[in-house]
Amino acid sequence: MKTADERLGRPPVDLLWILAHPDDETFGSAGTMAWAAERGLRTAYVCATRGEAGTIRDSEVATQETLGAVREQELRTAMSLVGMGELRMLGFRDSGMENTPDNDDPRALIQQPEEAILAHFVGHIRDLRPDTVLTFGPDGIYGHPDHIFVGRLASRAVELAADPAYL
């Protein structure tokens, strides 16, 4: 019997990042992303939100209404600079920092049913068939609720993607 790689061919990507917001890759993985691109590794990034609950430091750059679009464009530019092979935006709403009103917004990522997020992640993992998935650890780096949520569900999605009985 043939293995999955023999049936499906080489996995489409070597490295897949699943992170929460535009900028999560820059402060944590941009150097690794550039390193991978320089070595010809195939890369992809699934970003769960557009980062619309982030802090606006310069009102000439963004307003609360435009922040998600601005951060998405910044992410697209950054990924171009580091040679990211593919960027997939899920478009969920940023939940904001811990214990802020944004946490309670019904559109917030952390308010979404876990099964719905898992289905998205599993679908992307199955489509991209990565050799390696990179995401947040249990503490989400500094306790951000979206980081913790994405890290936990992305880790679970890796297991579920390998289970043919799931979905």
C-alpha angles and dihedrals in degrees: 000000000000121000121239090258091052092049098041101029127231114343111265093235136030096199128029122185119201109190138154111237145016104271096033089098094047097056093040115024115009092107091052090046091053091044090052093048092049090055094049096251115153112242140186136178128204110198115194101202142021092234096242094154093060127118119274108218097173119036090201091064100047146352126209088263094051101034096097092052092045093050092046090053091047088052093049090050093048092048090051090052094052094043098247109183099212136004122198119189116201095190101218116152120264110250095212127224122324116290096010126128089252088070089068097049106118089223092055117117093239090054093058120101109266091227090059093052091044090053090054093048094045091049092053093044091051092046095047097034094203124197090217133021120202122196142137125306122236094281094051088231094280105011100273106163094225091050092051092045094048094044093051095045096042090053090049091046091058089059094044094047088062092052110088090198092063112097 
